[in-house]
Structures are given as C-alpha cells and as structure tokens.
Amino acid sequence: MDVVPRLLEGLVFAIVLAYLLIVVNFQSWLDPFIIITALPAALAGIVVFLFLTGTTLSVPALMGAIMSIGVATANSILLVSFARERLGEHGDATTAPVEAASPASAPC
C-alpha cells in the first residue's frame, strides 16, 4: 500500500478541517479565507526547498510539510486577530494590517 497518496489526502482533509474550525472560532467566512490564503505560499516554499536540497517527496517530507502548514496557519491566525484588534481601536483599514504585522506586536 502506497503511503504518499494517503498523506496527501490527510493534508487536504487537515486544510478543510482547519478552515471549518477557524470559521467557528472567528464566526466569519471571510477571516478564515484570508488565513487559508497563506497556505499556497507555504506550499510553494516547501516545494522550493525540497527542490533546492534535492530531497524527494517522501513520508518524512510530507510530515514536515503538514507541520509547516500548521505553523503558517497559526501565524496567519495571529496576524488576522491583531489586525482585527487594531481595526477596532483605530477604525483605519489601511494602518491596521501594517501595525499588526510590525515586529513590536509580535508575541514574546
């Protein structure tokens, strides 16, 4: 039995499940969509580094990809949350994301 298709299936299932959980958490369909848009960039980075290092697509590489996607999702959740807080404070939609992404707002 080939494990790679099952891991790819698990990756897609994890993305859908994470989206639905974020929808429940944020009580919005738009904010989770914004968060999920970070995943193609994470996948592109994974593919680029697999190519640069000459690593084949294997079970450990896919497990690392799933963990990297989890980190990208967590980072996106924090950025969207901080941007929503800044938007509530200032009401300015142009400065809220900039302030949310500034290094001073990063958690320690």
C-alpha positions in Angstrom: 0.0 0.0 0.0 1.4 3.4 -1.0 1.5 5.9 1.9 2.1 9.1 -0.1 -1.4 9.4 -1.5 -2.9 8.8 1.9 -0.7 11.5 3.4 -1.7 13.9 0.6 -5.3 13.0 1.4 -4.7 13.7 5.0 -3.2 17.1 4.1 -6.3 18.1 2.2 -8.5 16.9 5.0 -6.5 18.8 7.5 -6.8 22.0 5.5 -10.6 21.7 5.2 -11.0 20.8 8.9 -8.8 23.7 9.9 -10.8 26.1 7.7 -14.1 24.9 9.3 -12.7 25.2 12.8 -11.4 28.7 12.1 -14.9 29.6 10.7 -16.4 28.6 14.0 -13.8 30.4 16.0 -14.0 33.7 14.1 -17.7 33.5 13.4 -17.0 34.7 9.9 -16.4 33.1 6.5 -14.1 35.9 5.3 -11.4 35.9 8.0 -10.7 32.1 7.7 -10.5 32.6 3.9 -7.8 35.2 4.5 -6.0 32.9 6.8 -6.1 30.0 4.4 -4.7 32.1 1.6 -1.3 31.8 3.3 -1.2 28.1 2.6 -0.2 28.3 -1.1 2.8 30.4 -0.1 3.8 27.8 2.5 3.3 25.0 -0.1 5.4 26.9 -2.6 8.2 27.4 0.0 8.1 23.7 0.8 8.4 22.7 -2.9 11.2 25.2 -3.5 13.3 23.9 -0.5 12.6 20.3 -1.5 14.0 21.1 -4.9 17.0 23.1 -3.6 18.0 20.4 -1.2 17.4 17.6 -3.7 15.0 15.9 -1.3 12.4 13.5 -2.7 8.8 13.7 -1.8 8.7 11.1 1.0 6.8 10.4 4.2 9.1 12.5 6.4 9.0 15.3 3.9 5.2 15.2 3.8 5.0 15.1 7.6 7.3 18.2 7.7 5.0 19.8 5.1 2.0 19.3 7.3 3.8 20.8 10.3 4.9 23.8 8.2 1.4 24.4 7.1 0.3 24.3 10.7 2.9 26.9 11.6 1.8 29.1 8.7 -1.8 28.8 9.7 -1.1 29.7 13.3 0.9 32.7 12.2 -1.9 33.9 9.9 -4.4 33.5 12.7 -2.3 35.7 14.9 -1.9 38.3 12.2 -5.6 38.5 11.4 -6.5 38.6 15.1 -4.1 41.5 15.7 -5.3 43.3 12.6 -8.9 43.0 13.8 -8.0 44.4 17.2 -6.1 47.3 15.6 -9.1 47.9 13.3 -11.4 48.1 16.3 -9.1 50.6 18.0 -8.3 52.9 15.1 -11.0 52.2 12.6 -8.5 52.7 9.8 -8.3 49.7 7.5 -5.0 50.8 5.9 -2.9 51.1 9.0 -4.4 48.1 11.0 -2.7 45.4 9.0 0.6 47.3 8.9 0.5 47.7 12.7 -0.5 44.1 13.2 2.5 42.9 11.2 5.0 45.2 12.9 7.7 43.5 15.0 6.6 45.4 18.1 3.2 43.5 18.1 4.9 40.1 17.9 4.3 37.9 20.9 7.4 37.1 23.0 
